[in-house]
């Protein structure tokens, strides 16, 4: 029962909203994962294309619709190509979500996106659970920068803190270790966190922060929680500053 409940809690596919309309010029994407699952995504080109192409490869939170995440990234970074994919098991992508599967899918998504865009620079942006996926991608593919929003050091540690009365360590099946891949990494990393995040508490972000090998930018948004952070103008400014910092 704990196994079933943790999968539904970590990957709430039932709670993801239907996507909104795409901007003009956006392109729907599809690829095949290693096990035959079909992963669906979206590419939003920059408003003003240039020879110095920047790819923002986005990994949203566990209740984000990837298409809406792409639009959000496009609004933050209108001069970049933006590519996001629906995690497996998140409609219209097929398959069953798990930490192991999502981590394995990320390099495949990267390769596909690079082939589509042919960028000069690549920055991965991960939000919440997506921060762990992006952090692990840095250990397997070349990135010019990494922007982690409300990140954690260990997903199991987050779960243990949320449910201290349960034997999480005995049954946890979806560990995403985000700190270890960045310990010796030379990839410039930006961290943007919320001061009042109760889902991923400050000590879990601090656990990651202490182990990042190349921390180029670090900002905590005052009074921001885990979900309301995205609507704040201070967050938007921090995200733009984070991109400048990792590409500097």
N, C-alpha and C positions, 0 to 999 in steps of 0.2 A: 504494500500500500504506500509506504514511504517513497519507494522507487517511482511509482506511478505519479504520485503527487508532486515530487520534485521536478519531474519532466514537464508537467502541466504548468507549474509555477515559474520555472526558468524560461520555458518557451510557450507563452500563452497565445498560441496561434489563433485561438477563438476570439481573442480580444483585439485583434488588429483591425483597424478601420479600413474601409474600402478606399482606394486611392482617388485623389482629386484629378482634375484635368491636367494634362501635360502642356508645357509651353510649346510654342511653334518651333519646329526644327528638332524636337526630341525624337529619339529613336528607341524602339523596344528591342531588347536583346534576348537571346536564348543560347544556352550552352548545355552540354552534357557532362555531368560529373562522373567520377571514376566508377561509380556503381550503377550508372545508367539513369540516375535521377536527372530531371530536366530543371535547370535553374533559369529563372527569368529575371531580367534586369532592365535598366534604362540608361541611356546616354543622353545627356543634355549638353550640347556644344556651347562654347563661349559666345557672348554677345558680339564680340569683335575678335575673330580668329587672328592669330599671329604666328609667325614662324617659331617663336619661343614658346611652344605649347606646354601647358601645365595640366597634368591629370590629377584631379582630386578623386581618389578611390574611397568611397564612403561605406562605413559599416555602422548601421543604426542600432538603436536599442532593441530590446527583445519584444517590445510592443509597437515598434515603428513599422509603418508600411514603407518599403524601400523606395517606392515611387515618390511618396511625399518627402522622404529624406533627401532624395535627389533634388527636388525643387528647393528644399531648405538650403542645401549646400550651394545650389546655383545662385540663390539670393545672397548668400554670404560671399561667394567667390564668382562673380559674373564673368570674369575674364578667363576662367578655367574651364576645361572639359570636366564634366562630372559623370562618374559611372557608379551606380549602386546596383546591388542584386538582392532580390528577396531571398532570405535564408531558406534552405530546404525545409519543406513542410509548411512554409508560409505561402499561401496562394498568391500567384499561380504556380510557384515552384512546387515540384513533387518531392517525394521522399519523406523521411522522418527526421526531425531535428534532434541533434545531440551535440554536446561540446566537441567531441572527437570529429564528427562529420563536418561541423561548421569550420573547424580549424583546418581540416583537409581541403575543404572547398575554396578557402581564401586564395591559395596560390593559383588555383585554376582560374578563378575570377580575375586575378591579377594578370595572368598571361593573356587571357582573352581580351581584357580591357586595353592592354598595351598594344596588342595587335590591331585593335580597332582604331586607336587614337594616334599611335606612334608619337608619344610625347617626348619632350626634352627633359622634363622634370616630373617626378611622381611623388605625391604626398598622400599618405593614407590617413584618414580621419575616422576615429572610432568613438562612438557614443555609448556610455554605459557598458553593457556586455560586449558591444562592438569594439570597445577599447582593448579588451583582452584579445580579440581576434586580430585586430590591427597590430598589436604588440608582437604577437607570434609571427605574423606575416613578415615583420622586419628581420626575423632570423632566417627566412627562407627565400626572400626576394630583395632586389635592390630598391631602396627607397631614398629619396632626397630629404624626407622629413616625415614626422609622425606627430599628429595632434590627437591627444587623448582627452576626452571629455568625461567628467565624473568617473575617473578610472579607479581600479582596484589592483591590489597585488595578487590576490588569490580568490577565486570565486567560492571555493570551499570555506575560506575564512570569513567571507561575507555571509554565507549561509549559516555558519556556526554562530556568528554574532547575532543574526536575526532570530535564530531558534536555539538558544543555549540549552534548553531542556531536552532536546532531541539528540540521539546518537549520530549526528551528521557524519562524522568521520567514518563510521562503519558502513554507511549505505550510500554515500554521495557518489554519483556516477558522472557528473558533468563538470569536473574540475577544469578551469582555465587558469593556468599559471601565467600571469602577465609580467611579473617582475623579473623572473629568471632570463627570459629572452633578451631583456634590455640591459642586463648587468654589465656585459662587456661590449655592448653595441656602440658603434660610432655614429649611428643615425641620430641627427638632432631631434630631440623630443620636446614637445610642448604639452603642458598639463593645464587644463582649465577645470576647476572644481567649484562646487557650491558650498558655502560656509555652513549651511544648515541642511545638508544632505543627510537624510535619515535612512535611506535605502543602502547607499554605499557611504558609510560614515567616514569622517576625516581620518581616522586611524588606518583605514584600509588604503586610502589614497596616499597617506604619509608612508605607509609600508612600501608602496611602489616608488614614491618620490626618492626615498633614501637609496634605492638600488639602481636608478636610471644612470647609465654610464655617461650620457651626454645630454644633460638637461639644458635646453636652450631658452625655455620660457616657462614661467610658472605663475599662475594667477588664480586666486580664489575670489569668487564673486560674492560680495557681502550680502548676507541675508537670503541668498538663493538656496532653494531646495533642489531635489533631484530632477523634478519635472518642470518646475516653473522657471528654471534657469534659461531655457531656450527662448523665452519671450522677453528677456531683459536686454535693453540697449547696451548695458555694460558687457554683457556676454558677447553680443555681436562685435563690439569693438575689440574685445579680447581675442576672439577667433581670428579677426583680420590681423591683429598684432602677432598672434601666434604663427600665422602663415609667414609673415615677413621674417620672424625670428628664425624659423627652421630653414628658410631658404637663403638666409643672409650669408 
